[in-house]
Amino acid sequence: MRILVAEKIAAEGLDRLRAAHDVDERLGLDPASLRAIVGDYDALIVRSQIQADAEIIAAGARLQVIGRAGVGVDNVDLEAATRAGITVVNAPTGNTIAAAEHTLALLLGLARKVAAADASIRRGEWKRSQFQGVELRGRTLGIVGLGKIGVAIAARARAFEMRLLGTDPYVSVEQAALHGVELVDLETLLGESDAITVHVPLSRATRGLIGPKAIARLRPGAFVLNVARGGIMDEAAVAEALRSGHLGGAGIDVFETEPPTDSPLLDAPNTLLTPHLGASTAEAQVAVAEEVADQVLDVLAGRAARYAVNAPLVPPEAAGAIGPYLPLAEILGRFFGQFAGTGVQTIALDVAGEPAAHDSAPIAAALLRGLLERVTTERVNLVNASLLAKARGITVIERRNPDAGSFSALVTVSGIVDGRTVSVGGTVANGEPRIVLLNAYRLDMEPAPVMLITHHQDQPGIIGRIGSLLGAADVNISAMHVARTAPRADALMVLALDDDVPEALAASIRDHEALIDLWTVRLGSER
């Protein structure tokens, strides 16, 4: 078979490919030139400059696989590739050590004022007293996101005798402790850390995560580090806190816009800025090249690729029977993750009725994709779902039952949170997902991108008050369902909304004396 390598990758990756297939390395192709030749190849490998768009994919009539030698796949049209039956693979783990070491390099550089001292020396100065630093020993490092990179940072920071705090909704206390990390909530981490580093994907939930409110909770003189994604830190807020002296320093490798020509960080004091170098080591480039090469070879050999970002979740022979339940399972995963409100380490997946006649692994993978997409940069598919869950200490217990009661099929997700069982169940009606169970309550609602859920005392006026508050805030209600255990007891109300619910509005609703609890669940994909 023929493989086209359109951007430079390490020789070690090329050698692996050439040992099995014919490889052409054609660098610097413009889009028209690439379109003209890609139809002669079975595989295409790119990095970040080539845009493997719908036109390139349409021209690649023989393509079986596109390999992206790096973490993201923003430059590959996944929808077009999937429609064309082309598997897309990436290399999400090859840069783990490089990113972890770069994070520690920024931390050390801030602690000892290395860049400023170097610049002073080059100006012919000798101002030792201006560059007194601080030791890392005994100080507290807060790690936001305990995935592969967060754990690698923890291992290295322990060697500096630092106290380690971590926050991650899908890592257990025991799992964090294995890496020497004390698991806490975000507010505690912010309040007790001398330095924080973020290692989470950029999503609606994490955009601006380290903003004015979070920064205000940090200790005076704290350092902030970002070697993850631009946009997780509010650059204007960080710059303002540096100028006021509340923050002691910022080590930033990624920016909201790259290159960051207009970033307020450029002229802020006590900064250490690098041009997206987290993965830029010789070793990481080799690891990435080998990782993507191995997966391209797997696909060409008819094997499943471990990091196939658009791998089908269901084998062809079962597609008709369980395919309709995969979107439902992904929705239930998103819903459950937000409704539970904290990491649940053991999750029960009950598949009843028609789909129970087939292997439930694809449904479990879809569930985990919805559950984990907010906390991992990796795409979750049938191949890697159980591995990613295991890495975060999550166990999924799958149960199948041919009897779905009054439903033809029912998929239910449940787990124990603070000693109580939390569950959400759904079915498919007329080809569309429906949410039909929520804890002990029965309902029938089409999932909406934004859903406001209240658990409240069943008393006159409460529904009207909530509606009035939403109306005053110009938040439109598209559907409503109310369920209760008994008259004047407690009730659950689920509102499907056309608009998001600001935190201030949610706080106003929560203030009512009849409110027991409130959740805003956002079901729109974060990708």
WOPENOR-V178683 format. One record per residue. N is the residue number from 0. PHI is phi in degrees with one decimal (none if undefined). OMEGA is omega in radians with two decimals (999 if undefined). NEAR is the number of other C-alpha atoms within 8 Angstrom. Layout:
n->N phi->PHI omega->OMEGA near->NEAR
n->N phi->PHI omega->OMEGA near->NEAR
This chain:
n->0 phi->none omega->-3.07 near->6
n->1 phi->-113.1 omega->-3.13 near->11
n->2 phi->-121.3 omega->3.08 near->14
n->3 phi->-104.2 omega->3.06 near->14
n->4 phi->-101.8 omega->-3.00 near->13
n->5 phi->-95.0 omega->3.05 near->13
n->6 phi->-138.0 omega->-3.00 near->13
n->7 phi->-66.8 omega->2.96 near->9
n->8 phi->-127.6 omega->-3.08 near->11
n->9 phi->-61.0 omega->-3.09 near->9
n->10 phi->-58.8 omega->-3.13 near->8
n->11 phi->-60.8 omega->3.09 near->9
n->12 phi->-68.7 omega->3.10 near->14
n->13 phi->-61.4 omega->-3.13 near->12
n->14 phi->-61.0 omega->3.13 near->8
n->15 phi->-64.1 omega->3.14 near->11
n->16 phi->-66.5 omega->-3.09 near->14
n->17 phi->-67.7 omega->3.11 near->9
n->18 phi->-68.2 omega->-3.07 near->6
n->19 phi->-118.6 omega->-3.01 near->7
n->20 phi->-144.7 omega->3.04 near->9
n->21 phi->-80.3 omega->-3.07 near->9
n->22 phi->-122.6 omega->3.01 near->11
n->23 phi->-112.0 omega->3.06 near->8
n->24 phi->-98.9 omega->-3.10 near->9
n->25 phi->-122.2 omega->-3.05 near->9
n->26 phi->-96.3 omega->3.05 near->8
n->27 phi->77.7 omega->3.13 near->6
n->28 phi->-70.8 omega->3.00 near->9
n->29 phi->-83.9 omega->-3.05 near->6
n->30 phi->-54.3 omega->-3.11 near->9
n->31 phi->-66.1 omega->3.14 near->7
n->32 phi->-67.1 omega->3.12 near->8
n->33 phi->-64.7 omega->3.13 near->10
n->34 phi->-61.7 omega->-3.07 near->12
n->35 phi->-70.2 omega->-3.05 near->8
n->36 phi->-114.1 omega->-2.99 near->8
n->37 phi->-63.8 omega->-3.14 near->12
n->38 phi->-67.1 omega->3.14 near->11
n->39 phi->-92.3 omega->-2.99 near->9
n->40 phi->-122.4 omega->3.10 near->14
n->41 phi->-93.8 omega->-3.13 near->13
n->42 phi->-145.3 omega->3.10 near->14
n->43 phi->-128.4 omega->3.09 near->14
n->44 phi->-120.0 omega->3.13 near->13
n->45 phi->-130.6 omega->3.00 near->14
n->46 phi->-113.8 omega->-3.07 near->11
n->47 phi->-125.1 omega->-3.07 near->9
n->48 phi->-86.1 omega->3.13 near->7
n->49 phi->-69.1 omega->3.07 near->10
n->50 phi->-96.6 omega->3.10 near->8
n->51 phi->-82.8 omega->-3.04 near->10
n->52 phi->-87.8 omega->-3.06 near->10
n->53 phi->-61.3 omega->-3.13 near->9
n->54 phi->-70.1 omega->3.09 near->8
n->55 phi->-62.0 omega->-3.11 near->12
n->56 phi->-65.1 omega->3.11 near->13
n->57 phi->-64.0 omega->3.14 near->8
n->58 phi->-75.6 omega->-3.11 near->10
n->59 phi->-86.0 omega->-3.02 near->12
n->60 phi->-61.7 omega->-3.11 near->8
n->61 phi->-96.7 omega->-3.00 near->8
n->62 phi->-59.5 omega->2.99 near->13
n->63 phi->-105.2 omega->-3.03 near->11
n->64 phi->-151.2 omega->2.97 near->14
n->65 phi->-116.6 omega->3.11 near->14
n->66 phi->-104.2 omega->3.06 near->15
n->67 phi->-104.6 omega->-3.10 near->16
n->68 phi->-80.0 omega->-3.11 near->14
n->69 phi->167.0 omega->-3.04 near->12
n->70 phi->-82.1 omega->-3.05 near->11
n->71 phi->-80.0 omega->3.06 near->8
n->72 phi->-133.5 omega->-3.09 near->8
n->73 phi->-63.5 omega->-3.10 near->5
n->74 phi->-93.2 omega->3.08 near->10
n->75 phi->-120.0 omega->3.11 near->9
n->76 phi->-77.6 omega->-3.07 near->10
n->77 phi->-63.5 omega->-3.11 near->8
n->78 phi->-64.2 omega->3.14 near->6
n->79 phi->-65.4 omega->3.13 near->10
n->80 phi->-64.0 omega->-3.13 near->14
n->81 phi->-65.8 omega->3.10 near->10
n->82 phi->-60.5 omega->-3.12 near->7
n->83 phi->-83.6 omega->3.14 near->8
n->84 phi->75.0 omega->-3.13 near->7
n->85 phi->-98.6 omega->3.08 near->11
n->86 phi->-79.5 omega->3.09 near->14
n->87 phi->-111.5 omega->3.13 near->14
n->88 phi->-122.5 omega->3.05 near->16
n->89 phi->-133.5 omega->-3.08 near->15
n->90 phi->-131.5 omega->-2.98 near->14
n->91 phi->-80.6 omega->-3.03 near->12
n->92 phi->-110.3 omega->-3.04 near->8
n->93 phi->-64.0 omega->-3.08 near->12
n->94 phi->-102.1 omega->-3.05 near->13
n->95 phi->-56.9 omega->-3.08 near->12
n->96 phi->-67.3 omega->3.13 near->10
n->97 phi->-59.2 omega->-3.13 near->13
n->98 phi->-66.5 omega->3.13 near->12
n->99 phi->-64.8 omega->-3.13 near->13
n->100 phi->-66.6 omega->3.12 near->9
n->101 phi->-64.9 omega->3.08 near->11
n->102 phi->-58.8 omega->3.12 near->14
n->103 phi->-67.3 omega->3.08 near->10
n->104 phi->-62.9 omega->3.10 near->8
n->105 phi->-63.8 omega->3.14 near->12
n->106 phi->-62.5 omega->3.12 near->11
n->107 phi->-65.0 omega->3.13 near->9
n->108 phi->-62.6 omega->3.08 near->11
n->109 phi->-69.6 omega->-3.07 near->15
n->110 phi->-62.5 omega->-3.10 near->10
n->111 phi->-109.4 omega->3.06 near->11
n->112 phi->53.0 omega->-3.00 near->11
n->113 phi->-63.8 omega->-3.08 near->8
n->114 phi->-63.6 omega->-3.13 near->8
n->115 phi->-65.5 omega->3.12 near->8
n->116 phi->-65.8 omega->3.10 near->9
n->117 phi->-61.1 omega->3.13 near->8
n->118 phi->-61.9 omega->3.13 near->8
n->119 phi->-63.5 omega->3.12 near->11
n->120 phi->-58.5 omega->-3.10 near->9
n->121 phi->-67.9 omega->3.06 near->7
n->122 phi->-84.1 omega->-3.14 near->6
n->123 phi->84.6 omega->-3.09 near->6
n->124 phi->-96.0 omega->3.07 near->7
n->125 phi->-145.5 omega->-3.00 near->6
n->126 phi->-113.4 omega->-3.05 near->7
n->127 phi->-56.4 omega->-3.05 near->6
n->128 phi->-65.4 omega->-3.12 near->5
n->129 phi->-78.8 omega->-3.00 near->5
n->130 phi->-119.6 omega->3.06 near->10
n->131 phi->-68.1 omega->-3.09 near->8
n->132 phi->-104.0 omega->3.11 near->7
n->133 phi->-131.0 omega->3.08 near->6
n->134 phi->-88.6 omega->3.09 near->8
n->135 phi->-81.0 omega->-3.13 near->10
n->136 phi->-56.6 omega->3.10 near->7
n->137 phi->84.8 omega->3.13 near->8
n->138 phi->-90.9 omega->-3.03 near->10
n->139 phi->-106.2 omega->3.07 near->12
n->140 phi->-106.8 omega->3.09 near->14
n->141 phi->-99.4 omega->-3.10 near->15
n->142 phi->-110.4 omega->-3.14 near->15
n->143 phi->-94.6 omega->-3.08 near->14
n->144 phi->105.9 omega->-3.07 near->12
n->145 phi->-108.3 omega->2.99 near->14
n->146 phi->-82.6 omega->-3.07 near->10
n->147 phi->-58.0 omega->-3.09 near->8
n->148 phi->-72.0 omega->3.12 near->12
n->149 phi->-59.3 omega->3.12 near->13
n->150 phi->-68.0 omega->3.11 near->10
n->151 phi->-64.6 omega->3.08 near->11
n->152 phi->-65.1 omega->3.13 near->12
n->153 phi->-58.2 omega->-3.12 near->13
n->154 phi->-60.3 omega->-3.11 near->10
n->155 phi->-80.0 omega->3.13 near->8
n->156 phi->-68.4 omega->3.09 near->12
n->157 phi->-61.3 omega->3.14 near->11
n->158 phi->-66.8 omega->3.07 near->7
n->159 phi->-88.7 omega->-3.14 near->8
n->160 phi->61.2 omega->3.09 near->9
n->161 phi->-89.9 omega->2.95 near->13
n->162 phi->-82.0 omega->-3.04 near->10
n->163 phi->-116.0 omega->3.00 near->14
n->164 phi->-113.3 omega->3.12 near->14
n->165 phi->-142.4 omega->3.03 near->16
n->166 phi->-136.3 omega->-3.13 near->14
n->167 phi->-167.2 omega->-3.05 near->12
n->168 phi->-66.6 omega->-3.08 near->7
n->169 phi->-122.6 omega->3.00 near->13
n->170 phi->-124.9 omega->-3.11 near->13
n->171 phi->-81.5 omega->3.07 near->12
n->172 phi->-57.5 omega->-3.11 near->8
n->173 phi->-67.3 omega->-3.14 near->6
n->174 phi->-64.3 omega->3.11 near->10
n->175 phi->-64.4 omega->-3.11 near->14
n->176 phi->-62.4 omega->3.10 near->10
n->177 phi->-60.1 omega->-3.13 near->7
n->178 phi->-105.9 omega->3.11 near->9
n->179 phi->75.4 omega->-3.07 near->10
n->180 phi->-111.2 omega->3.03 near->12
n->181 phi->-88.9 omega->-3.09 near->10
n->182 phi->-80.8 omega->-3.13 near->12
n->183 phi->-138.5 omega->3.03 near->9
n->184 phi->-81.2 omega->-3.04 near->9
n->185 phi->-62.7 omega->-3.11 near->8
n->186 phi->-63.4 omega->3.10 near->8
n->187 phi->-64.6 omega->3.13 near->8
n->188 phi->-59.0 omega->-3.14 near->13
n->189 phi->-63.4 omega->-3.06 near->14
n->190 phi->-72.4 omega->-3.03 near->9
n->191 phi->-114.2 omega->-3.04 near->9
n->192 phi->-97.2 omega->3.00 near->15
n->193 phi->-89.8 omega->3.06 near->13
n->194 phi->-150.7 omega->3.08 near->11
n->195 phi->-127.6 omega->3.08 near->14
n->196 phi->-133.1 omega->-3.05 near->13
n->197 phi->-107.8 omega->3.14 near->12
n->198 phi->-143.4 omega->3.14 near->14
n->199 phi->-130.1 omega->3.07 near->12
n->200 phi->-71.0 omega->3.05 near->11
n->201 phi->-82.2 omega->3.14 near->11
n->202 phi->-147.5 omega->3.09 near->9
n->203 phi->-60.1 omega->-3.11 near->6
n->204 phi->-72.6 omega->-3.06 near->7
n->205 phi->-105.4 omega->3.12 near->10
n->206 phi->-62.2 omega->-3.12 near->11
n->207 phi->68.6 omega->-3.11 near->9
n->208 phi->-55.8 omega->3.07 near->10
n->209 phi->-97.3 omega->-3.13 near->10
n->210 phi->-116.5 omega->-3.06 near->11
n->211 phi->-55.1 omega->-3.10 near->9
n->212 phi->-67.0 omega->-3.14 near->7
n->213 phi->-64.8 omega->-3.12 near->11
n->214 phi->-64.0 omega->3.14 near->13
n->215 phi->-62.9 omega->-3.14 near->7
n->216 phi->-79.9 omega->-3.12 near->9
n->217 phi->-70.0 omega->3.08 near->12
n->218 phi->-62.8 omega->3.04 near->13
n->219 phi->-56.9 omega->-3.14 near->8
n->220 phi->88.3 omega->-3.12 near->10
n->221 phi->-69.1 omega->3.05 near->14
n->222 phi->-100.3 omega->3.00 near->14
n->223 phi->-124.1 omega->-3.07 near->11
n->224 phi->-131.5 omega->3.07 near->14
n->225 phi->-138.1 omega->3.03 near->16
n->226 phi->-120.8 omega->-3.08 near->15
n->227 phi->-107.5 omega->-3.12 near->10
n->228 phi->-141.7 omega->3.02 near->12
n->229 phi->-63.0 omega->3.14 near->11
n->230 phi->103.9 omega->3.09 near->11
n->231 phi->-69.3 omega->3.04 near->13
n->232 phi->-100.9 omega->3.06 near->12
n->233 phi->-76.2 omega->-3.01 near->13
n->234 phi->-61.5 omega->3.13 near->11
n->235 phi->-65.0 omega->3.14 near->9
n->236 phi->-66.6 omega->3.11 near->10
n->237 phi->-64.5 omega->-3.14 near->15
n->238 phi->-61.3 omega->3.14 near->12
n->239 phi->-63.2 omega->3.14 near->9
n->240 phi->-69.2 omega->3.06 near->11
n->241 phi->-67.9 omega->-3.13 near->15
n->242 phi->-67.3 omega->-3.14 near->9
n->243 phi->-77.7 omega->-3.11 near->7
n->244 phi->91.1 omega->3.13 near->9
n->245 phi->-65.8 omega->3.04 near->11
n->246 phi->-93.9 omega->3.14 near->16
n->247 phi->-85.5 omega->-3.14 near->11
n->248 phi->176.5 omega->3.11 near->14
n->249 phi->-138.4 omega->3.05 near->14
n->250 phi->-108.8 omega->-2.97 near->14
n->251 phi->-124.7 omega->3.13 near->13
n->252 phi->-111.1 omega->-3.08 near->13
n->253 phi->-130.1 omega->-2.97 near->13
n->254 phi->-134.0 omega->-3.14 near->12
n->255 phi->-61.0 omega->3.06 near->9
n->256 phi->-126.9 omega->-3.12 near->8
n->257 phi->-123.3 omega->-0.06 near->7
n->258 phi->-68.3 omega->-2.99 near->6
n->259 phi->-86.7 omega->-3.02 near->8
n->260 phi->-64.3 omega->-3.10 near->6
n->261 phi->-114.4 omega->-3.08 near->5
n->262 phi->-68.2 omega->3.08 near->10
n->263 phi->-65.2 omega->3.12 near->9
n->264 phi->-73.4 omega->-3.03 near->10
n->265 phi->-62.9 omega->3.14 near->6
n->266 phi->-115.4 omega->3.07 near->5
n->267 phi->-83.5 omega->-3.13 near->11
n->268 phi->-75.8 omega->3.01 near->8
n->269 phi->56.5 omega->3.09 near->9
n->270 phi->-113.3 omega->3.00 near->11
n->271 phi->-129.5 omega->-2.99 near->12
n->272 phi->-112.8 omega->3.11 near->7
n->273 phi->-132.2 omega->-3.01 near->8
n->274 phi->-86.9 omega->3.07 near->7
n->275 phi->54.7 omega->-3.08 near->8
n->276 phi->-101.3 omega->-3.03 near->8
n->277 phi->-52.5 omega->-3.11 near->12
n->278 phi->-103.3 omega->-3.00 near->11
n->279 phi->-90.6 omega->2.93 near->8
n->280 phi->-128.3 omega->3.13 near->7
n->281 phi->-59.6 omega->-3.11 near->6
n->282 phi->-66.6 omega->-3.14 near->7
n->283 phi->-65.3 omega->3.14 near->14
n->284 phi->-63.7 omega->3.07 near->14
n->285 phi->-65.3 omega->-3.11 near->13
n->286 phi->-62.0 omega->3.13 near->10
n->287 phi->-64.9 omega->-3.13 near->15
n->288 phi->-63.2 omega->-3.14 near->16
n->289 phi->-67.9 omega->-3.11 near->11
n->290 phi->-65.0 omega->-3.13 near->11
n->291 phi->-71.2 omega->3.13 near->15
n->292 phi->-63.5 omega->-3.14 near->13
n->293 phi->-59.8 omega->-3.11 near->10
n->294 phi->-74.0 omega->3.05 near->14
n->295 phi->-60.3 omega->3.11 near->14
n->296 phi->-62.8 omega->3.11 near->10
n->297 phi->-59.9 omega->-3.10 near->11
n->298 phi->-64.5 omega->-3.13 near->13
n->299 phi->-64.4 omega->3.11 near->11
n->300 phi->-90.7 omega->3.12 near->6
n->301 phi->83.7 omega->3.12 near->6
n->302 phi->-97.7 omega->3.09 near->7
n->303 phi->-75.6 omega->3.09 near->8
n->304 phi->-90.5 omega->-3.03 near->11
n->305 phi->-62.2 omega->-3.07 near->7
n->306 phi->-116.2 omega->3.06 near->13
n->307 phi->-72.6 omega->-3.02 near->15
n->308 phi->-77.1 omega->3.10 near->12
n->309 phi->-125.6 omega->-3.13 near->11
n->310 phi->-60.4 omega->3.11 near->10
n->311 phi->-61.6 omega->-3.14 near->7
n->312 phi->-82.4 omega->-3.02 near->11
n->313 phi->-140.8 omega->3.07 near->10
n->314 phi->-66.6 omega->-3.04 near->7
n->315 phi->-55.1 omega->-3.06 near->5
n->316 phi->-66.5 omega->-3.12 near->5
n->317 phi->-109.5 omega->-3.01 near->10
n->318 phi->-57.3 omega->-3.09 near->9
n->319 phi->-65.3 omega->-3.05 near->7
n->320 phi->-81.2 omega->-3.04 near->9
n->321 phi->-112.5 omega->3.13 near->12
n->322 phi->-52.8 omega->-3.13 near->9
n->323 phi->-63.4 omega->-3.08 near->10
n->324 phi->-92.2 omega->3.12 near->12
n->325 phi->-71.5 omega->3.04 near->13
n->326 phi->-59.2 omega->3.09 near->9
n->327 phi->-60.6 omega->-3.11 near->13
n->328 phi->-62.9 omega->3.12 near->14
n->329 phi->-65.7 omega->3.08 near->14
n->330 phi->-62.4 omega->3.13 near->12
n->331 phi->-62.8 omega->3.10 near->14
n->332 phi->-63.5 omega->3.10 near->15
n->333 phi->-61.3 omega->-3.11 near->14
n->334 phi->-62.5 omega->-3.07 near->13
n->335 phi->-61.9 omega->-3.13 near->13
n->336 phi->-58.6 omega->-3.13 near->11
n->337 phi->-84.5 omega->-3.11 near->12
n->338 phi->-71.0 omega->3.11 near->8
n->339 phi->-66.9 omega->3.02 near->10
n->340 phi->78.9 omega->3.13 near->6
n->341 phi->-158.0 omega->-3.11 near->9
n->342 phi->-67.1 omega->3.06 near->11
n->343 phi->-106.9 omega->-3.00 near->12
n->344 phi->-87.8 omega->3.07 near->11
n->345 phi->-123.7 omega->-3.08 near->10
n->346 phi->-117.7 omega->3.08 near->13
n->347 phi->-100.1 omega->3.05 near->12
n->348 phi->-111.7 omega->3.12 near->13
n->349 phi->-107.6 omega->3.11 near->12
n->350 phi->-112.7 omega->-3.06 near->15
n->351 phi->-125.6 omega->3.08 near->14
n->352 phi->86.9 omega->-3.00 near->14
n->353 phi->-53.8 omega->-3.09 near->9
n->354 phi->-70.5 omega->-3.12 near->12
n->355 phi->-68.3 omega->3.11 near->12
n->356 phi->-77.0 omega->-3.07 near->8
n->357 phi->-123.8 omega->3.10 near->8
n->358 phi->-56.9 omega->-3.10 near->6
n->359 phi->-89.7 omega->-3.11 near->11
n->360 phi->-58.3 omega->3.10 near->7
n->361 phi->-62.8 omega->3.11 near->11
n->362 phi->-67.8 omega->3.09 near->12
n->363 phi->-63.3 omega->3.12 near->12
n->364 phi->-65.1 omega->3.10 near->14
n->365 phi->-63.8 omega->3.07 near->17
n->366 phi->-57.5 omega->-3.11 near->15
n->367 phi->-67.2 omega->3.09 near->13
n->368 phi->-61.9 omega->3.10 near->14
n->369 phi->-65.3 omega->-3.10 near->13
n->370 phi->-69.1 omega->-2.96 near->13
n->371 phi->-97.3 omega->-2.98 near->11
n->372 phi->-62.5 omega->3.13 near->13
n->373 phi->-80.4 omega->-3.01 near->9
n->374 phi->-125.5 omega->3.11 near->11
n->375 phi->-137.8 omega->3.08 near->10
n->376 phi->-82.7 omega->-3.10 near->10
n->377 phi->-89.6 omega->3.01 near->9
n->378 phi->-72.1 omega->-3.11 near->11
n->379 phi->-99.7 omega->3.11 near->15
n->380 phi->-140.3 omega->-3.07 near->15
n->381 phi->-59.5 omega->-3.08 near->14
n->382 phi->-72.2 omega->-2.98 near->12
n->383 phi->-109.6 omega->-3.04 near->10
n->384 phi->-57.1 omega->-3.08 near->12
n->385 phi->-67.8 omega->3.12 near->9
n->386 phi->-66.5 omega->3.14 near->7
n->387 phi->-65.8 omega->3.11 near->9
n->388 phi->-64.4 omega->-3.13 near->11
n->389 phi->-61.7 omega->-3.14 near->9
n->390 phi->-63.1 omega->3.13 near->8
n->391 phi->-102.4 omega->3.08 near->11
n->392 phi->74.4 omega->-3.11 near->11
n->393 phi->-98.2 omega->3.07 near->13
n->394 phi->-113.0 omega->3.09 near->9
n->395 phi->-109.3 omega->3.08 near->9
n->396 phi->-96.5 omega->-3.11 near->8
n->397 phi->-99.0 omega->3.11 near->10
n->398 phi->-131.5 omega->3.12 near->8
n->399 phi->-123.0 omega->-3.11 near->10
n->400 phi->-142.8 omega->-3.12 near->10
n->401 phi->-67.0 omega->-3.09 near->9
n->402 phi->-99.4 omega->3.10 near->6
n->403 phi->-106.3 omega->3.11 near->11
n->404 phi->65.4 omega->-3.09 near->5
n->405 phi->-81.6 omega->3.14 near->4
n->406 phi->-101.9 omega->3.00 near->8
n->407 phi->-75.0 omega->3.08 near->8
n->408 phi->-155.1 omega->-3.14 near->12
n->409 phi->-148.5 omega->3.07 near->13
n->410 phi->-115.9 omega->-3.08 near->12
n->411 phi->-126.2 omega->3.09 near->12
n->412 phi->-117.8 omega->-3.12 near->14
n->413 phi->-145.4 omega->3.10 near->12
n->414 phi->-167.5 omega->-3.13 near->12
n->415 phi->-97.4 omega->3.11 near->11
n->416 phi->-128.0 omega->3.14 near->10
n->417 phi->51.5 omega->3.06 near->4
n->418 phi->82.8 omega->3.14 near->5
n->419 phi->-121.3 omega->3.14 near->6
n->420 phi->-85.9 omega->3.06 near->9
n->421 phi->-113.2 omega->-3.11 near->11
n->422 phi->-146.0 omega->3.04 near->12
n->423 phi->-142.7 omega->-3.10 near->15
n->424 phi->-131.9 omega->-3.13 near->13
n->425 phi->-148.8 omega->3.08 near->14
n->426 phi->-142.1 omega->3.08 near->14
n->427 phi->-119.9 omega->3.13 near->12
n->428 phi->-126.7 omega->-3.10 near->7
n->429 phi->53.9 omega->3.10 near->4
n->430 phi->81.3 omega->-3.09 near->6
n->431 phi->-117.4 omega->3.10 near->7
n->432 phi->-65.8 omega->3.06 near->13
n->433 phi->-135.2 omega->3.01 near->13
n->434 phi->-93.4 omega->-3.01 near->14
n->435 phi->-122.0 omega->3.12 near->12
n->436 phi->-136.7 omega->3.05 near->13
n->437 phi->-144.4 omega->-2.98 near->12
n->438 phi->53.9 omega->-3.08 near->8
n->439 phi->-89.6 omega->-3.02 near->5
n->440 phi->-101.2 omega->3.07 near->10
n->441 phi->-102.1 omega->3.11 near->8
n->442 phi->-149.5 omega->3.11 near->11
n->443 phi->-153.5 omega->-3.06 near->9
n->444 phi->-138.4 omega->2.97 near->9
n->445 phi->-76.1 omega->3.11 near->8
n->446 phi->-60.6 omega->3.12 near->11
n->447 phi->-122.8 omega->3.13 near->10
n->448 phi->-56.3 omega->3.08 near->10
n->449 phi->-129.0 omega->3.12 near->14
n->450 phi->-132.5 omega->3.08 near->14
n->451 phi->-102.2 omega->-3.09 near->13
n->452 phi->-121.2 omega->3.08 near->12
n->453 phi->-123.2 omega->2.96 near->12
n->454 phi->-110.1 omega->-2.99 near->12
n->455 phi->-144.5 omega->3.02 near->11
n->456 phi->-69.8 omega->-3.11 near->11
n->457 phi->-78.6 omega->-3.13 near->12
n->458 phi->-143.0 omega->-3.09 near->7
n->459 phi->-59.8 omega->3.00 near->5
n->460 phi->95.5 omega->-3.03 near->6
n->461 phi->-67.2 omega->-3.13 near->9
n->462 phi->-66.3 omega->3.12 near->7
n->463 phi->-62.2 omega->-3.13 near->7
n->464 phi->-64.2 omega->3.14 near->8
n->465 phi->-64.5 omega->3.10 near->9
n->466 phi->-60.9 omega->3.14 near->8
n->467 phi->-65.6 omega->3.13 near->8
n->468 phi->-63.8 omega->3.11 near->11
n->469 phi->-66.1 omega->3.13 near->11
n->470 phi->-61.8 omega->3.13 near->9
n->471 phi->-62.4 omega->3.13 near->7
n->472 phi->-91.9 omega->3.14 near->7
n->473 phi->62.2 omega->3.05 near->6
n->474 phi->-102.9 omega->-3.02 near->12
n->475 phi->-91.1 omega->3.10 near->9
n->476 phi->-95.3 omega->3.14 near->9
n->477 phi->-100.0 omega->3.12 near->8
n->478 phi->-159.6 omega->-3.12 near->8
n->479 phi->-146.3 omega->3.02 near->9
n->480 phi->-139.9 omega->3.11 near->10
n->481 phi->-122.7 omega->3.08 near->9
n->482 phi->-129.4 omega->-3.13 near->10
n->483 phi->-145.2 omega->3.13 near->11
n->484 phi->-81.3 omega->3.13 near->8
n->485 phi->-165.6 omega->3.09 near->6
n->486 phi->-56.8 omega->3.10 near->7
n->487 phi->64.5 omega->3.06 near->7
n->488 phi->-99.1 omega->3.08 near->9
n->489 phi->-121.6 omega->-3.05 near->12
n->490 phi->-142.5 omega->3.08 near->12
n->491 phi->-122.3 omega->3.10 near->12
n->492 phi->-119.2 omega->3.09 near->11
n->493 phi->-117.6 omega->3.14 near->11
n->494 phi->-112.7 omega->2.98 near->12
n->495 phi->-88.4 omega->-3.01 near->14
n->496 phi->-119.6 omega->3.05 near->15
n->497 phi->-85.6 omega->-3.04 near->10
n->498 phi->-131.0 omega->3.12 near->7
n->499 phi->-73.1 omega->-3.13 near->7
n->500 phi->-110.1 omega->3.09 near->9
n->501 phi->-61.0 omega->-3.11 near->6
n->502 phi->-60.7 omega->-3.14 near->6
n->503 phi->-63.6 omega->3.10 near->6
n->504 phi->-68.4 omega->3.10 near->11
n->505 phi->-59.4 omega->3.12 near->10
n->506 phi->-64.9 omega->3.12 near->8
n->507 phi->-65.1 omega->3.11 near->9
n->508 phi->-66.4 omega->-3.10 near->10
n->509 phi->-64.5 omega->-3.08 near->9
n->510 phi->-67.5 omega->-3.07 near->7
n->511 phi->-64.7 omega->-3.06 near->7
n->512 phi->-62.3 omega->-3.12 near->4
n->513 phi->-83.5 omega->-3.11 near->9
n->514 phi->-73.9 omega->3.04 near->13
n->515 phi->-96.2 omega->3.12 near->8
n->516 phi->-160.3 omega->-3.11 near->8
n->517 phi->-149.1 omega->3.09 near->11
n->518 phi->-135.6 omega->2.90 near->9
n->519 phi->-111.3 omega->-3.10 near->10
n->520 phi->-108.8 omega->-3.13 near->11
n->521 phi->-109.5 omega->-3.02 near->11
n->522 phi->-100.0 omega->3.08 near->12
n->523 phi->-63.7 omega->-3.14 near->7
n->524 phi->-63.1 omega->3.11 near->4
n->525 phi->-87.1 omega->-3.06 near->7
n->526 phi->-95.8 omega->999 near->4
